[in-house]
Amino acid sequence: MTFNHINKINISAVSYANTFPFLLGIDDKLEGNDFQVSKDVPSVCAEKLINNEADIGLIPVATIPLVPNANIISKYCIGAIGAVETVLLMSKIPFENIKTVYLDSESRTSVKLVKVLAQNLWKKNWEYKTLPSDYETNEDINSMVLIGDKTKTTTNFPYITDLSKSWLELTSKPFVFAAWVANKEIPQDFINRFNTALEYGINNIPNSIKKYGAEIKYDLNNYLNNCISYPLDKEKMDGLNLFLNYLHRINN
């Protein structure tokens, strides 16, 4: 299916801290009046693309197989080479005592990643449940997968396992958490403008922190420069394809 030029291109972006450079590029440098942007959590980005409510989305890579006509249209992504610090298995009990893991519903990739690691790296057969909103005070929850900025403010789960670091241990590959995916053919002119805008944001991380990061209490400069890796290069594509292959073999 080809994009209909009568309609504006609907972009579903994410408003997590790790996307601040992308938001800067889109807000400040993406020119033209042929698009509109919404800001959603990753799972909603995916649902919009799957349901054809958006044309381009920064979606969890685990959902790529669910998107009709999925096509990665950007050379940038949300990736990490080793520890990412915001996709964590957090526990009140030692790792070896974990039996049940509650899963953050905001990103399907992290949910699938912990299952891949449990099966292939840790050799664990945990029970999985959906993480409720009262996870910080819910005494029934001892272990959980938590993603995004809220990992920085959750302090009562002292045992921490970084899922991206564990992926590197399993595969020797970087991990891609989210990629810019379209569900139809997008005009090449727009793709070029889009990538130019994203590149501007990545090259101006301090400006993105200044514009969007006023309420963030941790070291955003270190996080965006040293924990997140944005280029979707060959190593990351290899890691992405390997992850998608693992998904076919995990026990859901």
N, C-alpha and C positions, 0 to 999 in steps of 0.2 A: 504493500500500500504506500502511496506517495502522499506527502503532506499537501494539504489543500491550502493554497496561497491566500484564499479569502479569509481564512481564520488565522488568528495569532498562534504562534508556537507556545504551548503551555509548558513551562519548566517547573518541576518540583525539586526544590533545593532543600538543604538541611541546615538548621540553625545551631548545631553543636559548635563548640569552640574550634574543633579541628577543621571546620569548613569556613572559618572567618576569611582566609585568603580568597576562597572561591566567591564568597559573598561580596567582598570588596571589588573583585574584578567584574562581577555581574552588575552590581549597583553603580559602579563608577565608570566602567569602560565598555560595557556591552552596548553598542550603539544600534539605533534603529527603533522603529515602533511596531515591529512585527512579532513581538513576543510579550509574554507576561509571566511573572514569577510568583510562586507560593512557597512558603517555608514550612516544612513538615518534619516529623520524626521519620527515620529511615523506613520503618515498616509502612507508614502511610505513603511515602514516595513510591514504594514498590506496588502497593495496592492501586494507586492512581495509574501507574503505567500498565499494570495487568488489566485494569478495567477500562483502559483507553480514556481516562480522565486527565491524563497528561501525555505530552509527546516526548519529553526528555525528563529523566529523573536521576538523581544521585542515589542509587538503590543498593541495598545489601547484595553482595555478589551471589549469595545463596539463592536469591530469587530470580536471577537471570534466566534460568531454564523455564520459569513460569510466565515470562513476558512474551507475548506473541511478536514474532519478527524481531526479536531482541538483537540490537546492534550497538556495540560500544562505540561512541562517537567522539571521545576525547582522549588525548594522550596524557591526561592527568586523572588521579584517583585519590582515595584515602587509603594509604598503605603504610606498612611499617617493616623495617628490617630489624627484627628482634623486638625488644620490649616496647609496647605502645602506651602503657600506663593507664589506659582508660577502657580496656576490655579485660575484665578480671574475673577470675574465680575467687570469691571472697568467702571466708569461713570463720566461724567462732571456734571451731575445733580443728585439730591437726588433720592434715590432708588424708592420712591413712585411715582416719575414723569416719570419713564422709560416706554416707549411704544415700542421701537424697539431695539433689541440687535443684534449686528454684531458678527459673530462667526468665531473664528480662525480655519482655515482649516487644521492645522497641526495635530490635534488630534480629532478623532471622539468621543472618550470617553467624553471629556470635553463638546463638543457640545451636546451630549445626556444628560450629567449630569445636565447642566443648565436647560434643558427642563423638566427633572424629578423633579428638585427642584421647578421650576416655577409652575408646575402643582400640586405637592403634598405638598410642604411646604409653598410657598409664595402665591399660588392661583392666579397666574398671567397668562394672555393670551397674551403674547407679540408677536410682529411680529419679525421674524428672517431673517437676511440677511447674505451673506458671507462677511467677513472682507476683505477690499482691502488692498493692501500693503502700501498705503499712509495714514493709519489710524491716525497717529500722527498729520498730518496737514490737514486732510479732515474735513472741518467744518460741514459736514452733520452727522458725527458720534459723538453721545453723549454717547453711552453705547456699551460695547463690552465684549466678553469673550476672554481673552488673556492667553496664556500658555507659559511656559518655561522661559528661561533666559531673554527674552525681557521684561517680566513683571517688572524686576528690574530697567530698564532704561526708562520706560514710566512714565512720571511724571505729565502730564497735565490732568489726569483723577483722581481727588482726592477722589471720593467716591468708596470704595473698599469693595467687598464682597468675602470672601474666600470660594470657592465651596466645598472644602473638609471639612471645619469647618461646613458648612451648612448641608452637608450630615450627619455628626455626630449628629447634632441637630435633623434631621429628623428621623434617624434610630438607633442611639446609637452604630453604627458600624463603624470600620475603612473603608477607601476607598482604592481600588486598581485601579490605573490608567493604569498600563501596566503589562503584564505578558509574560514570555518566553513560546511561543507556537510553537509546531511543526505541520506540516500538513501531516506527514507520520510517520511510526514507525522508531525511531532512535535507533541505537545499545545502549544497556544499559551501555556498557563500556564508550561510549562517553558521555552519560548523567551524569555518575558518575564523569568523568573528568571535564565536564562543570560546574557542581555544586561545585566541589572542587575549581575550578578557581574563580568562583563568590564569594565563601566564603572567599577566600584569599583577594579579593578586598575589601569586606565589612569590613574585619578585619584590613585593612590597609588604611583607609580613608585619613589620612594625606599624605601618599605617592601618592594617586590618585590626591589630590589637587595640590601637588607639580608638578606632571607630566603633568596635563592637565589644571590646573586652573590659569595659569599665567595672562591671560587677564581678568579674572573675578574680578569685582570691589567690590562685596559685600562679606559678611562673609560666605564663603563656609563651614567652619568648623561647624558653627552653623546650617546652612541649611541642610547639609548632615547628621549630627548627631541628630538633634532635630526636623526637619521638615519631612524628608523622613524616612520611616520605611520599611526595606527591607525584613524581613522574611515573607513568605507567609504561615502564621499559620492558625489555625482553624477560629479565629475571622475574619481574612481578607477573607478567603474563604467564610464564611457566608455572609460578606458584598458584596463580588463579586457576589455570586449567587442571593442575594437580588436585586442588581443593574440590573442584567440581567433579573430578573422577572419584575422589573419596566419598562424596555425597551419595553416589550410587551404591556404596557398599556398607554404609553405616546402618545400624539397627535403629529405627525411629522410635 
